């Protein structure tokens, strides 16, 4: 790499906006892919931020509830252009996915009974089983480095699978266990994984290692109080605006809670969303949830955008408005808004504290415990999806009733092997599986 000794010029807000919009359309590959795209573009090519400042921000975002990739985009844009930049980056990160998933949900409800559509979903459902199981393996191989953490993962799985314990209670329990374990067994609960410090060095960056925080990023109690007040006002105003429709109000409350419980990423909160949206509120069915996750894997944006799909389905199923398209958009908007609103609070309120205490950020013992439990929770999700895919006519009362589908088992195993052993791209795996399902639908 040729060494460039001059710092890049400060990009205008419009130049940065064009980049964040582009990122919204190309942010495939889940959090790891999205973070990789930002690193390559912002650290290596544009040099808007240095390697160490990028990782410092990322480590903070990894500790937060919510999708870390979008929070990282909000953080970097906030450093460069303040609150306005943060809002632009955050909204543009998920806006393309919101439009796409809303449109796909409308098509799904209108034409889901067609052989073409059913065949495609028949193929991609087992691929989703493999993707979720692979996510559990990937997180577990990094986070579970001793028998205590393995045991906590197993207990989390047993609690949610056999005893139907709610995800928030599991998070609370393992956080307490982690805090206790961190005191008496510090080496056992020392955070594993993470991103650490980089050994790479690039040319001088706009926001470099020695660049002081801009004026708007400096901490003050007055700014913190104003931001907390503004967040509460926006949240309360939005809740008041939808208070006339009970379903939308319930969605606002539910997805606000979900936003504060997504420690461990989207895969960790999916069981909680499933418990509430499918089992408690009946906004959509289990198979519809699987179909939505499959589409979420093939569209840009964070995987937690599944909430857009859930909200759309819920708005239509509960007849929020007489027109199903209006009802769907209303539900999708409410679910998406309340899911992402807290992410802006975490960065705008917490960012100045992080900048003021820049140095080493450590994973705490409670978070180590939560990460271990997340592995068990994700495995539960994979089991749930596999059950609905391999025994599509089964129910809770008769869990193995109906025909056993052998082809999805083969497709799921092959997909997992492709992801695990051959490092295949998720979108390509899902695409091949969709073709298999489509072929099978027209042959049988």
C-alpha positions in Angstrom: 0.0 0.0 0.0 1.4 3.4 -0.9 1.8 5.7 2.0 -0.3 8.9 1.9 1.0 11.5 4.4 -1.8 14.0 4.2 -5.2 13.7 5.9 -8.3 13.6 3.8 -10.5 16.6 3.7 -13.7 16.7 5.8 -16.5 15.3 3.6 -19.5 17.5 3.2 -22.8 16.3 4.7 -24.1 15.6 1.2 -21.0 13.5 0.3 -21.4 11.5 3.5 -25.2 11.1 2.8 -24.5 9.6 -0.6 -22.2 7.0 1.0 -24.7 6.1 3.8 -27.4 5.6 1.1 -25.1 3.4 -0.9 -24.3 1.4 2.2 -28.0 0.8 2.8 -28.3 -0.9 -0.6 -25.1 -3.0 -0.4 -25.1 -4.0 3.3 -25.5 -7.7 2.8 -23.9 -10.5 4.8 -25.2 -9.8 8.2 -23.3 -7.8 10.9 -19.9 -9.3 10.0 -20.4 -8.5 6.3 -21.7 -5.0 7.0 -18.8 -4.1 9.4 -16.3 -5.5 6.9 -17.8 -3.3 4.1 -17.6 -0.2 6.4 -14.0 -1.0 7.4 -12.8 -1.4 3.9 -14.5 1.8 2.7 -14.1 4.1 5.7 -10.8 3.0 7.2 -8.8 1.7 4.1 -10.1 3.7 1.1 -11.7 7.0 2.3 -9.7 7.2 5.6 -12.5 9.0 7.3 -11.6 7.2 10.6 -8.5 5.4 11.8 -8.3 1.7 12.5 -8.1 2.1 16.3 -10.9 4.7 16.5 -13.0 2.4 14.3 -12.4 -0.6 16.6 -12.9 1.5 19.7 -16.4 2.5 18.4 -17.1 -1.0 17.4 -16.2 -2.5 20.8 -18.7 -0.1 22.4 -21.4 -1.0 19.9 -20.8 -4.7 20.6 -21.7 -4.1 24.3 -25.0 -2.5 23.4 -28.4 -4.0 22.8 -29.4 -3.7 19.2 -27.7 -4.2 15.8 -24.1 -3.3 16.2 -23.5 -2.5 12.5 -26.1 0.2 12.3 -24.9 1.6 15.6 -21.4 1.8 14.3 -22.6 3.7 11.2 -24.5 6.1 13.5 -21.4 6.5 15.7 -19.0 7.4 12.9 -21.5 9.7 11.2 -22.1 11.4 14.6 -18.4 12.0 15.0 -18.2 13.7 11.6 -21.5 15.6 11.4 -23.2 15.6 14.8 -26.8 14.6 15.5 -28.0 15.4 11.9 -25.3 13.0 10.5 -26.2 10.3 13.0 -29.9 10.4 12.0 -29.1 10.4 8.3 -26.7 7.4 8.6 -29.0 5.4 10.8 -32.2 5.9 8.7 -30.5 5.3 5.4 -28.9 2.1 6.7 -32.3 0.4 7.1 -34.5 2.4 4.7 -33.8 0.3 1.6 -34.5 -2.9 3.5 -37.7 -1.4 5.0 -39.0 -0.7 1.5 -38.0 -4.0 0.1 -39.4 -6.1 2.9 -42.6 -4.2 3.0 -43.0 -4.8 -0.8 -42.1 -8.4 -0.5 -44.6 -8.9 2.4 -47.4 -7.4 0.2 -46.5 -9.8 -2.7 -46.2 -12.7 -0.3 -49.7 -12.1 1.1 -51.2 -11.6 -2.3 -49.5 -14.4 -4.2 -48.2 -16.8 -1.5 -50.4 -19.6 -2.7 -48.9 -19.8 -6.1 -46.8 -22.9 -6.9 -43.9 -20.6 -7.9 -43.8 -18.8 -4.5 -44.5 -22.0 -2.5 -41.7 -23.8 -4.3 -39.2 -21.1 -3.6 -40.0 -21.0 0.1 -40.0 -24.8 0.3 -36.3 -24.6 -0.7 -35.2 -21.7 1.4 -36.8 -22.8 4.7 -34.2 -25.6 5.3 -31.5 -23.1 4.2 -32.6 -20.9 7.1 -32.3 -23.8 9.5 -28.7 -24.2 8.4 -28.0 -20.5 8.6 -29.3 -20.2 12.2 -27.5 -23.3 13.3 -24.3 -22.0 11.7 -24.8 -18.7 13.6 -24.9 -20.7 16.8 -21.7 -22.5 15.9 -19.9 -19.4 14.9 -20.8 -17.5 18.1 -20.3 -20.5 20.3 -16.8 -21.4 18.9 -15.7 -17.9 19.8 -17.5 -17.3 23.1 -17.6 -20.7 24.8 -14.0 -21.4 26.0 -14.7 -23.3 29.2 -17.1 -25.8 30.7 -18.9 -23.2 32.8 -19.9 -21.2 29.8 -20.9 -24.4 28.0 -23.1 -25.2 30.9 -24.7 -21.8 30.9 -25.5 -22.2 27.2 -27.0 -25.6 27.8 -29.2 -24.2 30.7 -30.4 -21.4 28.5 -31.5 -23.9 25.8 -33.2 -26.1 28.4 -35.0 -23.1 30.0 -36.4 -21.7 26.8 -37.0 -25.0 25.0 -38.5 -27.2 27.7 -39.8 -24.7 30.2 -40.7 -21.8 27.9 -39.0 -19.3 30.0 -39.1 -15.8 28.5 -35.9 -14.5 26.9 -35.8 -11.4 29.2 -35.7 -13.6 32.3 -32.9 -15.8 30.8 -30.9 -12.6 30.1 -31.4 -11.4 33.7 -30.5 -14.8 35.2 -27.3 -15.3 33.3 -26.3 -11.6 33.8 -26.6 -12.2 37.6 -24.7 -15.5 37.3 -22.0 -13.8 35.2 -21.6 -11.0 37.8 -21.2 -13.5 40.6 -18.9 -15.7 38.5 -16.8 -12.7 37.6 -16.2 -12.0 41.2 -15.2 -15.6 42.3 -14.0 -17.0 38.9 -12.6 -14.0 37.1 -10.6 -16.1 34.6 -13.6 -18.2 33.7 -15.7 -15.1 32.9 -13.1 -13.1 31.2 -14.7 -11.9 27.9 -13.6 -13.9 24.9 -13.8 -12.9 21.3 -14.2 -9.3 20.7 -12.3 -7.2 18.3 -9.4 -6.0 20.3 -6.7 -3.8 18.9 -5.5 -3.9 15.4 -1.9 -4.3 14.4 -2.6 -2.8 11.0 -1.6 0.8 10.2 -3.1 2.9 7.5 -2.3 6.4 6.2 -3.4 9.4 8.3 -7.2 9.5 8.8 -9.6 12.4 9.2 -10.5 11.0 12.7 -7.1 9.7 13.6 -5.8 8.1 16.8 -4.7 11.4 18.2 -7.6 13.5 16.9 -9.5 15.1 19.8 -13.2 14.7 19.9 -15.1 17.4 18.1 -17.0 20.0 20.3 -20.4 18.2 19.8 -18.9 14.9 21.0 -17.6 16.3 24.4 -19.5 15.0 27.4 -21.6 17.2 29.6 -24.4 16.4 32.0 -26.5 19.1 30.4 -26.2 17.5 26.9 -26.9 14.1 28.4 -30.1 15.4 30.1 -31.3 17.1 27.0 -30.8 14.0 24.9 -32.6 11.7 27.4 -35.4 14.2 27.5 -35.6 14.4 23.7 -35.7 10.6 23.4 -38.5 10.3 26.0 -40.4 13.0 24.3 -40.1 11.4 20.8 -41.0 8.0 22.2 -44.0 9.3 24.1 -45.2 11.4 21.2 -45.0 8.4 18.8 -46.9 6.3 21.3 -49.6 8.9 21.7 -49.9 9.2 17.9 -50.8 5.4 17.6 -52.8 5.2 20.9 -56.0 5.1 19.0 -55.3 1.7 17.5 -54.7 -1.0 20.1 -52.6 -3.3 17.9 -50.2 -0.5 16.9 -49.9 0.5 20.5 -49.1 -3.0 21.6 -46.5 -3.2 18.8 -44.9 0.1 20.0 -44.6 -1.3 23.5 -43.4 -4.8 22.4 -40.7 -3.6 20.0 -39.4 -1.0 22.4 -38.8 -3.8 24.9 -37.3 -6.0 22.1 -34.9 -3.1 21.2 -33.5 -3.1 24.8 -33.1 -6.9 24.8 -31.1 -7.5 21.6 -27.8 -8.2 23.4 -26.0 -10.7 21.2 -27.5 -9.5 17.9 -30.6 -10.3 15.9 -30.4 -14.1 16.3 -30.5 -13.7 20.0 -33.7 -11.6 20.0 -35.5 -13.6 17.4 -36.8 -16.1 19.9 -38.2 -13.2 22.0 -39.9 -11.7 18.9 -41.3 -15.2 18.0 -42.7 -15.7 21.5 -44.4 -12.4 21.5 -45.4 -12.0 17.8 -46.4 -15.6 17.1 -47.4 -17.2 20.4 -48.7 -14.2 22.4 -50.2 -11.7 20.0 -50.7 -13.9 17.0 -49.6 -11.3 14.5 -48.3 -14.0 12.2 -47.8 -17.7 12.1 -44.6 -19.7 12.7 -44.2 -20.6 9.0 -44.7 -16.9 8.1 -41.9 -16.0 10.6 -39.5 -18.5 8.9 -40.4 -17.2 5.5 -39.7 -13.6 6.7 -36.4 -14.6 8.1 -35.4 -16.2 4.8 -36.2 -13.0 2.9 -34.4 -11.0 5.6 -31.2 -13.0 4.8 -31.4 -12.1 1.1 -32.1 -8.4 1.5 -29.7 -5.6 2.5 -29.7 -4.2 6.0 -29.5 -5.7 9.5 -31.2 -9.0 10.1 -33.3 -7.5 12.8 -35.2 -6.0 9.9 -37.4 -9.1 10.3 -39.4 -6.8 12.6 -40.6 -4.9 9.5 -42.0 -8.2 8.1 -43.6 -9.0 11.5 -45.1 -5.6 11.7 -46.5 -5.8 8.2 -48.1 -9.2 8.8 -49.5 -8.1 12.1 -51.0 -4.9 10.7 -52.8 -6.9 8.0 -53.9 -9.9 10.2 -55.4 -7.6 12.9 -57.1 -5.3 10.3 -55.4 -2.2 11.6 -57.0 -0.3 8.7 -59.6 -1.4 6.2 -57.1 -1.3 3.3 -54.6 -4.2 3.8 -51.7 -2.3 2.2 -52.2 0.7 4.5 -52.6 -1.7 7.5 -49.4 -3.5 6.5 -47.3 -0.3 6.1 -48.6 1.1 9.4 -47.6 -2.1 11.2 -44.2 -2.2 9.5 -43.5 1.4 10.2 -44.4 1.1 13.9 -42.3 -2.1 14.4 -39.3 -0.6 12.6 -39.5 2.8 14.3 -39.6 1.5 17.8 -37.0 -1.1 17.2 -34.4 1.3 16.0 -35.2 4.4 18.0 -33.1 3.2 21.1 -30.0 2.7 18.9 -29.9 6.5 18.3 -30.2 7.1 22.1 -27.3 4.7 22.9 -24.9 6.4 20.5 -26.0 10.1 21.0 -26.1 9.8 24.8 -23.3 7.2 25.3 -20.9 8.3 22.6 -19.5 11.3 24.5 -18.8 9.1 27.5 -16.9 6.6 25.3 -14.9 9.4 23.6 -14.1 10.9 27.0 -12.8 7.6 28.3 -11.1 6.4 25.2 -8.7 3.6 25.9 -9.5 -0.1 26.5 -13.1 -1.3 26.6 -13.6 -4.6 28.4 -16.4 -7.0 28.1 -17.9 -7.4 31.6 -18.6 -10.7 33.3 -22.4 -10.3 33.0 -22.1 -9.8 29.3 -19.9 -12.9 29.0 -22.7 -14.9 30.7 -25.3 -13.4 28.3 -23.2 -14.2 25.3 -23.0 -17.9 26.5 -26.8 -18.0 27.0 -27.3 -16.5 23.5 -25.7 -19.6 22.0 -28.3 -21.8 23.7 -31.1 -19.5 22.7 -30.0 -19.6 19.0 -29.9 -23.4 19.0 -33.4 -23.3 20.3 -34.4 -21.1 17.4 -32.7 -23.6 15.0 -34.7 -26.5 16.5 -37.9 -24.6 16.2 -37.3 -23.7 12.6 -36.3 -27.3 11.8 -39.4 -28.7 13.5 -41.7 -26.5 11.4 -39.7 -27.3 8.2 -39.3 -31.1 8.6 -42.9 -31.6 10.0 -44.9 -28.8 8.4 -48.3 -30.0 9.6 -47.2 -30.6 13.2 -48.6 -28.7 16.2 -47.8 -28.2 19.8 -50.3 -30.9 20.8 -49.0 -33.3 18.1 -45.4 -32.3 17.5 -44.6 -35.1 15.0 -47.9 -35.4 13.2 -48.2 -35.3 9.4 -45.7 -36.3 6.8 -42.0 -36.0 7.5 -40.3 -34.1 4.7 -37.0 -35.8 3.8 -35.8 -33.3 1.1 -35.6 -30.3 3.5 -33.4 -32.4 5.8 -31.0 -33.1 3.0 -31.0 -29.5 1.9 -30.4 -28.3 5.5 -27.5 -30.6 6.0 -25.9 -29.7 2.6 -26.4 -26.0 3.3 -24.8 -26.2 6.7 -21.8 -28.1 5.3 -21.5 -25.4 2.5 -21.5 -22.6 5.1 -19.3 -24.3 7.7 -16.7 -26.3 5.6 -16.6 -24.4 2.3 -17.3 -20.9 3.7 -20.0 -20.4 1.0 -21.8 -17.1 0.7 -25.2 -17.1 2.5 -27.1 -15.5 -0.4 -25.7 -18.0 -2.8 -26.7 -20.9 -0.6 -30.2 -19.6 -0.3 -30.4 -18.9 -4.0 -29.4 -22.5 -4.8 -31.9 -23.9 -2.3 -34.6 -21.7 -3.8 -33.9 -23.3 -7.2 -34.0 -26.8 -5.6 -37.4 -26.0 -4.0 -38.8 -24.6 -7.2 -37.7 -27.6 -9.3 -39.2 -30.0 -6.7 -42.5 -28.1 -6.6 -43.0 -28.4 -10.4 -41.9 -32.1 -10.5 -44.0 -33.4 -7.7 
